[in-house]
Amino acid sequence: MRTKTKSVGYWMATGLVVSAMFSGGIAELAQRPETIEGMKQLGYPVYFLMILGFWKLLGSLALVVPGFPRVKEWAYAGIFFNMTGAAVSHLVCQDAAWHVVVTLALAALTVASWALRPASRTLGRYRHAYPEPQRADRPSAAAA
């Protein structure tokens, strides 16, 4: 894939994910009535909104700020778990099908953003700075 195409795909997917997470986090922290009603319908306590909203805001910020590749990895994982968990919750509660489709689409966009991210936003460039420790019960390759 060409670098420019990959970059455009990355920023489009990331922009959609960040927009959805940031706006959702704001709605949850503001405890909008429709958000509270949706949470109750899924069977979750209302205080869960504050937890989700807080982490959605931090996760969305982590994806757009430069640096902090390990924090980005955690943000991607958290968003993916949140969206797949939401899809299952909507499915179990027999909500309208579009709830399941939208949450799974956001999970897929999260995976796309993760897969298309530039090298500067991955952990790969730091792996050489921290070599794997040698186990005492296994001789090192240099000794062989």
Buried (B, 14 or more C-beta within 10 A) or exposed (E): EEEEEBBEBBBBBBBBBBEBBBEBBBBBBEBEEEBBEBBEEBEBEEEEBEEBBEBBBBBBBBBBEEEBBEBBBBBBEBBBEBBBEBBEBBBEEEBEEEBBEBBBBBBBBBBBBBEBBEEEBBEEEEEEEEEEEEEEEEEEEEEE
